[in-house]
Amino acid sequence: MHNTAPIIGDILLYVSLFGEALRLVTDKLDSKNFYAFNPSFDVKK
């Protein structure tokens, strides 16, 4: 039987680091008023 605890710990670390980086990017974009979807701009005709 293999010990998978270190592998699972590494995966959790990478996921949490990715989540933190994603949050920082979205905060930076929000501060510049950049949105992927802007309801007032994307009006369907």
C-alpha positions in Angstrom: 0.0 0.0 0.0 1.4 3.4 -1.0 1.4 6.5 1.3 -0.6 9.1 -0.7 -0.7 11.7 2.1 2.3 13.8 0.7 0.7 13.8 -2.8 -2.7 14.9 -1.5 -1.0 17.6 0.6 0.9 18.9 -2.5 -2.4 19.0 -4.5 -4.2 20.9 -1.7 -1.3 23.4 -1.6 -1.3 24.0 -5.3 -5.1 24.4 -5.4 -5.0 26.9 -2.6 -2.1 28.8 -4.2 -4.0 28.9 -7.5 -7.1 30.1 -5.7 -5.2 32.9 -4.0 -3.6 34.0 -7.3 -7.0 34.0 -9.0 -8.4 36.2 -6.2 -5.5 38.6 -6.5 -6.1 38.9 -10.3 -9.8 39.5 -10.0 -9.2 42.1 -7.3 -6.8 43.9 -9.5 -9.2 43.8 -12.5 -12.0 45.0 -10.3 -10.0 47.9 -9.2 -9.6 48.9 -12.8 -13.3 48.4 -13.5 -12.6 45.6 -15.9 -15.4 43.0 -16.0 -15.7 39.9 -18.2 -19.5 40.5 -18.3 -21.0 44.0 -18.0 -24.8 43.9 -18.1 -25.1 47.6 -19.0 -22.7 47.2 -21.9 -23.8 43.8 -23.2 -27.4 44.7 -24.0 -29.3 42.3 -26.2 -31.3 43.9 -29.0 
